[in-house]
Amino acid sequence: MSLLRVEGLGIDFGGLRAVNDVGFALGPGEIVSVIGPNGAGKTTLFNMISGLYLPARGRVTLDGEDVTGMEPHLLAARGLSRWAQIIHARKVVHEVAQKHGLAIIAAGTHPFSKWANQNITERTRYLGLVTENKVLARQLLICGMHMHIEIDDDDLRIDLMNQLSYFCPHLLALSASSPFWEGYDTGLQSYRSVVFEALPRTGIPPMLRSWGDYMEYIDVAMKTNCIDEPTKIRWDLRPSPRYPTLEFRITDVCTKVDEAIAVCALKVALVAKLLKLRRNNMSWRVYRKELIQENKWRAVRYGLNGKLLDLGKKREVEAKKLIFELLTFVDDVVDEVGIREEVSYIHNILSEGNSSDRQLRCFEETGDMKSVVQQLISETIEGVV
């Protein structure tokens, strides 16, 4: 029996037949790829399957149940979503933890756990990290959220990295979830960022001229024994050493799953927007790393509650206002890639605060770190179970 079956699916927009008579079946453990050029209807197909669009024809069956036209949140609860991997992973880890009388939290740091009391995972990579970096590696009791976006062309990957670096502080401000360290209020919104930047080859990436320029840097770093393999380049945004992707590494782990999906969707929207500009012979201006690093510090310190630098206008602007302008900047592509609903959740973060804001409010109200942890436990599984 098929886990997911799509039969004769189709939809029209204003007389245009966007998708017609698409069908396939997917069994447990199987992977099916939908391949086609831009405008072929791939995103529209996914939107019909995940409930964002109501099909004009055909049906979708999930585990024997007809779910055609079911509300997206109900489908997501069943594990069928454009972002199902995020939801499913949390659910599985939560269920495993429960069996052992434990709970999970999604945050950049644990509010009061002490790194010196933790055991290092017995894997060559992690033991080697400690051997090389000593206490700097031992204190990495932190959690970041990494995301890969495929960019097949090597030089385009570098070009987009140069442009996207500008937006890294904005993404960090939205995701900040690490205000506490070993039971202490750090006064920062992302203390995780400070801990991680103690390692070498971290932070905002340098501006590179081309893929060749990047490979030359890797070559020199390896020949001079700075690194023995490229994953030890730990920039906030980097070309993946293993895949043809750009890897976003700037963000703290988002506590609520809806926050994680929204921040990931915003990254997708930014890439889509810059590609659209490129098709029209335009690009986002590349700014000095030093100035972007200034913005990163402001995001680390204040999150959404301070000011960031509008480098184009050369002035300070409220962080929330700049992020609202960012949403306006990508608005013309979110429908094209089918992520308007996900990106719109950013407005919730701007109005309600990020995870660090909520943790700090909880501690201010209760004076109890355990209450903060309990809140994190509840928020981590919100919308998952």
C-alpha positions as CSV (number, residue, x, y, z in Angstrom):
1,M,0.0,0.0,0.0
2,S,1.3,3.5,-0.9
3,L,2.0,5.9,1.9
4,L,1.2,8.9,-0.4
5,R,-0.8,8.6,-3.7
6,V,-1.5,11.5,-6.1
7,E,-4.0,10.8,-8.8
8,G,-4.9,13.0,-11.8
9,L,-4.1,16.3,-9.9
10,G,-4.7,19.5,-11.7
11,I,-5.5,23.2,-11.3
12,D,-6.2,26.2,-13.5
13,F,-5.5,29.9,-12.9
14,G,-7.6,32.4,-15.0
15,G,-8.0,30.0,-17.8
16,L,-4.4,28.8,-17.7
17,R,-3.9,25.1,-17.1
18,A,-1.1,25.3,-14.6
19,V,-1.0,21.6,-13.6
20,N,-2.8,18.8,-15.4
21,D,-3.3,15.1,-14.7
22,V,-0.3,14.6,-12.4
23,G,0.0,11.3,-10.6
24,F,2.5,9.2,-8.7
25,A,2.7,6.9,-5.7
26,L,5.2,7.0,-2.8
27,G,5.9,4.1,-0.5
28,P,7.6,4.1,2.9
29,G,11.3,4.9,2.5
30,E,11.0,5.9,-1.2
31,I,12.1,9.2,-2.7
32,V,10.4,10.7,-5.7
33,S,11.9,13.7,-7.6
34,V,9.7,16.1,-9.5
35,I,11.8,17.7,-12.2
36,G,11.0,20.5,-14.6
37,P,12.0,24.0,-15.7
38,N,11.0,27.2,-14.0
39,G,7.2,27.7,-14.5
40,A,6.5,24.0,-15.1
41,G,4.2,23.9,-12.0
42,K,6.4,22.1,-9.5
43,T,5.6,24.5,-6.7
44,T,1.9,24.6,-7.5
45,L,1.9,20.8,-7.4
46,F,3.5,20.8,-3.9
47,N,1.0,23.5,-2.8
48,M,-1.9,21.3,-3.8
49,I,-0.5,18.2,-2.1
50,S,0.2,20.2,1.1
51,G,-3.2,21.9,1.2
52,L,-2.2,25.4,0.3
53,Y,-4.1,25.2,-3.0
54,L,-7.4,23.4,-3.6
55,P,-7.1,21.1,-6.7
56,A,-9.6,21.6,-9.4
57,R,-9.2,17.9,-10.4
58,G,-7.8,14.7,-8.9
59,R,-7.2,13.6,-5.3
60,V,-4.4,13.2,-2.7
61,T,-4.5,10.1,-0.5
62,L,-2.3,9.8,2.6
63,D,-2.0,6.4,4.3
64,G,-5.3,5.3,2.7
65,E,-7.2,8.5,3.7
66,D,-8.4,11.0,1.1
67,V,-6.9,14.3,2.3
68,T,-7.6,16.4,-0.8
69,G,-8.2,20.0,0.2
70,M,-7.5,19.4,3.9
71,E,-6.3,22.4,5.8
72,P,-2.5,22.8,5.7
73,H,-2.1,22.6,9.5
74,L,-4.1,19.4,9.7
75,L,-1.9,17.9,7.0
76,A,1.2,19.1,8.8
77,A,0.0,17.3,11.9
78,R,-0.1,14.1,9.9
79,G,3.4,14.7,8.7
80,L,2.5,16.0,5.2
81,S,3.9,19.5,4.7
82,R,6.4,21.4,2.6
83,W,8.3,21.6,5.9
84,A,7.4,18.2,7.2
85,Q,11.1,17.2,7.8
86,I,11.4,19.9,10.5
87,I,8.1,18.9,12.2
88,H,8.7,15.2,11.9
89,A,12.3,15.3,13.3
90,R,11.1,17.2,16.4
91,K,8.2,14.8,16.9
92,V,10.5,11.7,16.7
93,V,13.1,13.1,19.1
94,H,10.4,14.2,21.5
95,E,8.9,10.7,21.5
96,V,12.3,9.0,22.0
97,A,13.1,11.4,24.9
98,Q,9.7,10.8,26.5
99,K,10.4,7.0,26.6
100,H,13.4,7.7,28.8
101,G,11.6,10.2,31.1
102,L,13.3,13.2,29.4
103,A,12.2,16.3,27.5
104,I,13.7,18.3,24.6
105,I,14.2,22.0,24.2
106,A,15.1,23.9,21.1
107,A,17.3,26.9,22.1
108,G,20.8,28.2,21.3
109,T,21.9,27.5,24.9
110,H,20.4,25.7,27.9
111,P,19.5,28.3,30.5
112,F,21.6,26.8,33.4
113,S,23.3,23.6,32.2
114,K,27.1,23.7,32.7
115,W,29.4,22.7,29.9
116,A,32.1,21.3,32.2
117,N,29.7,18.6,33.3
118,Q,28.9,17.3,29.8
119,N,30.5,14.3,28.1
120,I,31.8,14.6,24.6
121,T,30.2,12.4,22.0
122,E,32.6,9.5,21.3
123,R,33.2,10.3,17.6
124,T,36.5,11.0,15.9
125,R,35.3,14.4,14.6
126,Y,34.3,15.7,18.0
127,L,37.2,14.3,19.9
128,G,39.5,15.8,17.2
129,L,37.8,19.2,17.7
130,V,38.7,19.1,21.4
131,T,42.2,18.0,20.7
132,E,42.7,20.9,18.3
133,N,40.8,23.7,20.2
134,K,40.9,22.5,23.8
135,V,38.6,24.5,26.2
136,L,37.1,26.4,23.3
137,A,35.6,23.2,21.9
138,R,34.7,21.8,25.4
139,Q,32.5,24.8,26.0
140,L,30.4,24.4,22.8
141,L,27.2,23.5,24.7
142,I,25.3,25.5,22.0
143,C,22.9,24.7,19.2
144,G,22.6,26.5,15.9
145,M,20.2,26.0,13.0
146,H,21.9,25.2,9.7
147,M,20.1,25.2,6.3
148,H,21.4,24.3,2.8
149,I,20.0,25.9,-0.4
150,E,21.1,24.3,-3.6
151,I,23.0,26.5,-6.1
152,D,24.5,24.4,-8.8
153,D,26.8,27.0,-10.3
154,D,30.1,27.4,-8.3
155,D,30.7,31.1,-9.2
156,L,27.0,31.9,-8.6
157,R,27.2,30.3,-5.2
158,I,30.1,32.7,-4.3
159,D,28.3,35.7,-5.8
160,L,25.2,35.0,-3.8
161,M,27.2,34.4,-0.6
162,N,28.7,37.9,-1.0
163,Q,25.3,39.5,-1.3
164,L,23.5,37.4,1.3
165,S,26.0,38.2,4.0
166,Y,24.3,41.6,4.5
167,F,21.1,39.8,5.7
168,C,22.8,37.5,8.2
169,P,22.3,39.8,11.2
170,H,18.7,40.2,10.4
171,L,18.2,36.5,10.4
172,L,20.1,36.2,13.7
173,A,17.9,38.8,15.4
174,L,14.8,36.9,14.4
175,S,16.1,33.6,15.7
176,A,18.0,34.6,18.9
177,S,17.3,32.1,21.6
178,S,20.3,32.1,23.9
179,P,20.1,34.9,26.5
180,F,21.3,32.7,29.4
181,W,24.6,30.8,30.1
182,E,25.1,28.5,33.1
183,G,22.3,30.2,35.0
184,Y,23.5,33.7,34.3
185,D,21.6,36.4,32.4
186,T,24.3,37.4,29.9
187,G,22.6,40.6,28.8
188,L,22.9,39.3,25.3
189,Q,20.2,37.9,23.0
190,S,22.5,35.3,21.3
191,Y,25.2,34.2,23.6
192,R,25.6,31.2,21.4
193,S,27.2,33.4,18.8
194,V,29.8,34.6,21.2
195,V,30.7,31.1,22.3
196,F,31.0,29.9,18.7
197,E,33.1,32.8,17.5
198,A,35.9,31.8,19.9
199,L,36.8,29.1,17.4
200,P,39.0,30.1,14.4
201,R,37.6,30.8,11.0
202,T,34.1,31.8,12.2
203,G,31.9,34.9,11.7
204,I,30.7,36.8,8.6
205,P,32.5,35.4,5.5
206,P,35.0,37.6,3.6
207,M,34.1,39.0,0.2
208,L,35.4,36.6,-2.5
209,R,36.0,37.4,-6.2
210,S,35.0,33.9,-7.5
211,W,34.9,30.2,-6.9
212,G,38.6,30.1,-7.9
213,D,39.4,32.7,-5.3
214,Y,37.7,30.5,-2.6
215,M,39.5,27.4,-3.8
216,E,42.8,29.2,-3.7
217,Y,42.1,30.2,0.0
218,I,41.2,26.5,0.8
219,D,44.4,25.3,-1.0
220,V,46.7,27.7,1.0
221,A,44.9,27.0,4.3
222,M,45.5,23.2,3.8
223,K,49.1,23.4,2.5
224,T,50.0,25.6,5.6
225,N,48.3,23.2,8.0
226,C,45.7,25.7,9.1
227,I,43.0,23.1,8.3
228,D,43.1,19.5,7.1
229,E,39.6,19.7,5.4
230,P,37.2,22.4,4.3
231,T,34.5,21.9,6.9
232,K,36.8,23.7,9.4
233,I,35.9,26.9,7.6
234,R,33.1,27.8,9.9
235,W,31.7,31.0,8.5
236,D,28.1,32.1,9.2
237,L,27.4,31.5,5.5
238,R,29.6,29.3,3.5
239,P,29.7,27.2,0.3
240,S,29.1,23.7,1.6
241,P,32.2,21.5,1.4
242,R,30.1,18.4,0.6
243,Y,27.2,19.6,-1.5
244,P,26.5,22.2,-4.3
245,T,24.7,24.4,-1.7
246,L,25.0,27.6,0.3
247,E,24.9,26.7,3.9
248,F,23.3,29.3,6.3
249,R,24.8,28.8,9.8
250,I,24.1,32.2,11.4
251,T,20.9,31.4,13.3
252,D,20.3,30.1,16.8
253,V,18.0,27.1,16.9
254,C,14.4,28.5,16.8
255,T,12.3,27.4,19.8
256,K,8.9,27.2,18.1
257,V,8.6,25.0,15.0
258,D,6.7,27.8,13.3
259,E,9.6,30.2,13.9
260,A,12.0,27.7,12.4
261,I,9.9,27.3,9.3
262,A,9.4,31.1,9.0
263,V,13.2,31.8,9.2
264,C,14.0,29.0,6.8
265,A,11.3,30.3,4.4
266,L,12.8,33.8,4.6
267,K,16.2,32.4,3.6
268,V,14.6,30.8,0.6
269,A,12.8,34.0,-0.3
270,L,16.1,36.0,-0.1
271,V,17.8,33.6,-2.5
272,A,14.8,33.6,-4.9
273,K,14.8,37.5,-4.8
274,L,18.5,37.8,-5.6
275,L,18.2,35.3,-8.4
276,K,15.3,37.3,-9.8
277,L,17.4,40.5,-9.6
278,R,20.2,38.6,-11.5
279,R,17.8,37.6,-14.3
280,N,17.1,41.3,-14.7
281,N,20.8,42.2,-14.7
282,M,20.7,43.6,-11.2
283,S,22.1,42.6,-7.8
284,W,22.2,43.6,-4.2
285,R,25.2,45.7,-3.2
286,V,28.1,44.0,-1.5
287,Y,29.1,45.8,1.7
288,R,32.2,45.7,3.8
289,K,32.5,42.7,6.1
290,E,33.5,45.0,9.0
291,L,30.2,46.9,8.7
292,I,28.1,43.7,8.5
293,Q,30.0,42.5,11.6
294,E,28.9,45.6,13.4
295,N,25.3,44.7,12.6
296,K,25.9,41.1,13.8
297,W,27.1,42.4,17.1
298,R,23.9,44.5,17.4
299,A,21.8,41.4,16.7
300,V,23.8,39.4,19.3
301,R,23.4,42.2,21.9
302,Y,19.9,43.5,21.3
303,G,18.1,41.0,19.0
304,L,15.0,42.7,17.7
305,N,15.0,45.4,20.4
306,G,17.9,47.6,19.1
307,K,18.9,49.3,16.0
308,L,20.7,47.9,12.9
309,L,22.7,49.8,10.4
310,D,21.0,50.6,7.1
311,L,24.2,50.5,5.1
312,G,22.7,51.9,2.0
313,K,21.4,55.0,3.8
314,K,24.3,55.1,6.2
315,R,22.1,55.5,9.3
316,E,20.7,53.5,12.2
317,V,17.2,52.1,11.9
318,E,15.1,50.1,14.4
319,A,15.8,46.4,13.8
320,K,12.1,45.6,13.5
321,K,11.6,48.3,10.9
322,L,14.5,47.1,8.8
323,I,13.1,43.5,8.9
324,F,9.7,44.8,7.9
325,E,11.4,46.4,4.9
326,L,13.1,43.1,4.2
327,L,9.7,41.4,4.0
328,T,8.6,44.1,1.5
329,F,11.8,43.5,-0.5
330,V,11.0,39.8,-0.9
331,D,7.3,40.1,-1.3
332,D,7.3,39.8,-5.1
333,V,8.8,36.3,-4.9
334,V,7.1,34.6,-2.0
335,D,4.1,33.6,-4.1
336,E,6.3,32.4,-7.0
337,V,8.0,29.9,-4.6
338,G,4.8,29.2,-2.6
339,I,6.0,30.3,0.8
340,R,3.8,33.4,1.6
341,E,2.1,31.7,4.5
342,E,5.4,30.6,6.0
343,V,7.2,33.9,5.6
344,S,4.1,35.8,7.0
345,Y,4.8,34.3,10.4
346,I,7.8,36.6,10.6
347,H,5.2,39.3,11.5
348,N,4.3,37.2,14.6
349,I,8.0,37.2,15.7
350,L,8.2,40.9,15.2
351,S,5.1,41.5,17.3
352,E,5.5,38.9,20.0
353,G,9.3,38.8,20.2
354,N,11.9,36.1,19.6
355,S,12.6,33.2,21.9
356,S,15.2,35.2,23.9
357,D,12.5,37.9,24.5
358,R,10.1,35.3,25.8
359,Q,12.7,33.6,28.0
360,L,13.7,36.9,29.6
361,R,10.1,37.8,30.3
362,C,9.5,34.4,31.9
363,F,12.6,34.9,34.1
364,E,11.6,38.4,35.0
365,E,8.2,37.2,36.1
366,T,9.3,34.1,38.0
367,G,12.9,34.6,38.9
368,D,13.3,30.9,38.3
369,M,15.5,29.3,35.6
370,K,13.5,26.0,35.8
371,S,10.4,27.9,34.8
372,V,12.3,29.2,31.8
373,V,13.2,25.6,30.9
374,Q,9.6,24.4,31.3
375,Q,8.5,27.2,29.0
376,L,11.1,26.1,26.4
377,I,9.9,22.5,26.7
378,S,6.3,23.6,26.0
379,E,7.2,25.9,23.1
380,T,9.5,23.3,21.5
381,I,6.7,20.8,21.0
382,E,4.0,23.4,20.2
383,G,2.5,22.5,16.8
384,V,4.4,19.2,16.8
385,V,2.4,16.9,19.1
